[in-house]
Amino acid sequence: WLVRKSTDAGQTWALVDDMTGGNLASQGCFVPGVGLFVVGSQSTALGWTVRRSLDSGATWTTVDAPFGSGAGAWSVASDSIGNIYVAGSKSVTVTTTKPKKTITYEEWITRKSSDGGNTWSTVDTFTLAQNESAVGHGLGRSVSGDMVAVGQAADSTGSVHWIVRAPSSAGSWQTVDNFQLSGKYHNAAAYGVVTDAAGNLLVTGYAGSYPNGNYWIVRKLP
């Protein structure tokens, strides 16, 4: 797990956080008035990992590690009022009765902190179909300043859908876009989300169908 810092517009770099042992730092963000956050995963029992620096990267501490091996935090962002969100997935293992077998799948997880990263709670858990995997890949703000999470989820046939989720006015998270290209054996996944200067919400990723392969996809919500 590496975090590197430049203080001269990228001319020179220094290593400011280093954790060894099969770790991956996947994304970082700066939260005004709070500090720096970097999220990722560790192959040890920590799994899902969120680290914070309050002194411009000089020192770091782990502030959230709720799920063990098999979990990963893949994206971090803040909304317009300073709440911090992290999206990713955790591993779930269940045993079915008919037929009796053990199944392991990934559950989409979004976690939130309203106090600068001191405490965290899970605000969204999601799968599209029972015992099928779903992963939150990216986070961004809508034009209203609310959080939007994007990722992928498999249906009961194993076909993967492009998924966008956002909180309702009541605060409960819901799917606002479920997308695939038409065709046979189709899979899709969303990875990034951003709002442009005109207020359009843009989500990026890929979608494909047999026999044409995968396409670069950008979808827009005006």
C-alpha positions in Angstrom: 0.0 0.0 0.0 1.7 3.2 -1.2 0.8 6.9 -1.0 3.2 9.4 -2.6 3.2 13.2 -2.3 4.5 16.0 -4.4 4.8 19.6 -3.1 6.1 21.1 -6.3 3.4 20.4 -8.9 4.6 16.9 -9.6 8.3 17.6 -10.2 9.5 15.5 -7.3 7.8 12.9 -5.1 8.1 11.4 -1.6 6.6 8.3 -0.1 4.3 9.3 2.8 2.5 6.0 3.6 3.7 2.5 3.1 2.1 -0.8 4.3 3.4 -4.1 3.0 1.9 -7.5 2.8 -0.4 -7.8 -0.2 -2.1 -4.4 0.2 -3.7 -2.1 -2.3 -4.5 1.6 -2.0 -7.2 2.2 -4.6 -8.3 5.8 -4.3 -7.9 9.0 -2.2 -9.6 12.3 -1.7 -9.3 15.6 0.2 -12.1 16.7 2.5 -12.0 20.4 3.2 -11.7 21.1 6.9 -10.9 17.5 7.7 -7.9 16.1 5.8 -6.8 13.4 3.4 -8.4 9.9 3.1 -7.1 6.9 1.2 -9.0 3.7 0.9 -8.2 0.2 -0.3 -7.8 -3.4 0.9 -5.4 -5.6 2.8 -4.8 -9.3 2.4 -4.6 -9.6 6.2 -7.6 -9.8 8.5 -8.3 -6.0 8.1 -9.6 -6.4 4.5 -11.6 -3.2 3.9 -9.3 -0.3 5.0 -9.8 3.5 5.3 -6.8 5.6 6.3 -6.7 9.3 7.3 -4.1 12.0 7.5 -4.8 15.3 9.4 -1.4 16.8 8.7 -1.1 16.9 4.9 0.2 13.3 4.7 2.9 13.4 7.3 1.2 10.8 9.5 -1.6 8.3 8.8 -4.0 6.2 10.9 -6.5 3.5 10.0 -9.9 4.9 10.9 -12.2 2.2 9.5 -11.6 -1.6 9.0 -15.0 -3.2 9.6 -14.7 -6.2 7.3 -12.0 -8.9 7.2 -10.2 -10.7 4.4 -12.2 -10.7 1.1 -13.5 -7.1 1.5 -12.2 -4.0 -0.2 -12.9 -0.3 -0.2 -12.6 1.0 -3.8 -13.7 4.6 -3.8 -14.0 7.6 -1.4 -15.7 11.0 -1.7 -17.5 13.7 0.3 -20.8 15.3 -0.3 -21.4 19.1 -0.2 -21.9 19.2 3.6 -18.8 17.2 4.4 -20.1 13.7 5.0 -17.6 11.2 3.8 -18.6 8.0 1.9 -16.7 4.9 1.0 -17.9 2.3 -1.5 -16.7 -1.2 -2.1 -17.7 -4.8 -1.3 -17.4 -7.5 1.3 -17.3 -11.3 1.0 -20.4 -13.2 2.2 -20.5 -17.0 2.5 -23.9 -18.9 2.8 -24.9 -22.5 2.8 -28.0 -23.4 0.8 -30.3 -26.4 1.7 -31.6 -27.5 -1.7 -29.2 -28.4 -3.1 -26.9 -28.2 -0.1 -23.8 -26.3 -1.1 -21.6 -23.4 0.1 -21.7 -20.2 -1.9 -19.4 -17.2 -1.6 -20.3 -13.9 -3.2 -19.6 -10.2 -2.9 -22.1 -7.7 -1.4 -22.0 -4.0 -2.5 -21.3 -1.8 0.6 -21.5 1.9 1.1 -20.3 3.4 4.4 -20.6 6.9 5.7 -19.0 9.1 8.3 -20.6 12.4 9.5 -17.8 13.4 12.0 -14.7 13.6 9.9 -13.9 9.9 9.8 -14.0 9.3 13.5 -17.0 6.9 13.4 -18.6 5.0 10.4 -21.8 3.3 9.6 -23.0 1.2 6.7 -25.8 3.1 4.8 -26.3 0.8 1.9 -25.9 -3.0 1.2 -27.0 -4.3 -2.2 -27.2 -7.3 -4.4 -29.4 -7.5 -7.5 -30.2 -11.2 -7.0 -29.9 -13.6 -4.0 -26.4 -15.0 -3.6 -25.0 -13.1 -6.7 -22.1 -10.7 -6.5 -22.3 -6.9 -6.5 -19.5 -4.3 -6.1 -19.5 -0.5 -5.7 -16.7 0.9 -7.8 -17.0 4.6 -7.7 -18.5 7.6 -5.9 -19.3 11.2 -7.0 -21.6 14.2 -6.3 -24.9 15.0 -8.1 -25.7 18.6 -9.0 -27.5 18.9 -5.6 -24.4 17.8 -3.8 -25.7 14.4 -2.8 -23.7 11.2 -3.2 -24.0 8.8 -6.1 -22.5 5.3 -6.1 -21.8 3.3 -9.3 -20.7 -0.3 -9.8 -21.9 -3.7 -11.1 -24.2 -6.5 -10.0 -25.0 -9.9 -11.3 -28.6 -11.2 -11.9 -29.9 -14.7 -11.2 -28.3 -15.9 -14.5 -24.9 -14.5 -13.7 -25.2 -11.8 -16.3 -23.7 -8.5 -14.9 -25.5 -5.2 -14.9 -24.3 -1.5 -14.9 -25.8 -0.1 -11.6 -26.1 3.5 -10.3 -27.4 4.0 -6.8 -28.3 7.2 -4.9 -30.2 8.1 -1.7 -33.9 9.1 -2.0 -35.3 12.3 -0.3 -36.0 10.1 2.7 -32.3 8.9 2.8 -32.8 5.3 1.7 -30.6 4.2 -1.2 -32.2 3.0 -4.4 -31.1 2.0 -7.9 -31.6 4.9 -10.4 -30.0 3.2 -13.4 -29.8 -0.5 -14.3 -28.3 -0.8 -17.8 -27.1 -3.4 -20.3 -26.7 -3.4 -24.0 -29.2 -5.6 -25.8 -28.0 -8.9 -27.1 -26.9 -12.3 -25.9 -24.5 -12.9 -23.0 -24.4 -9.2 -22.1 -22.3 -7.8 -19.2 -21.8 -4.2 -18.1 -20.2 -2.3 -15.2 -20.0 1.4 -14.2 -16.7 2.7 -12.7 -16.7 6.5 -12.5 -19.2 9.3 -11.9 -18.9 13.1 -12.2 -21.1 16.2 -12.5 -20.2 18.7 -15.2 -20.5 22.5 -15.0 -24.0 22.4 -16.6 -25.2 20.0 -13.9 -25.3 16.8 -16.0 -24.5 13.6 -14.2 -22.0 11.5 -16.2 -21.3 7.8 -15.5 -18.5 5.9 -17.3 -17.8 2.3 -17.7 -18.2 -0.5 -20.2 -20.9 -2.7 -21.7 -20.8 -5.6 -24.0 -22.8 -8.3 -25.7 -21.9 -11.4 -27.7 -20.4 -11.5 -30.4 -19.5 -7.8 -30.6 -17.4 -7.6 -27.4 -17.1 -4.6 -25.0 -17.9 -1.0 -25.7 -16.6 2.2 -24.0 -19.8 3.7 -22.4 -20.7 7.1 -21.1 -24.3 7.6 -19.8 -25.8 11.0 -18.9 -28.5 12.2 -16.7 -29.4 15.8 -17.6 
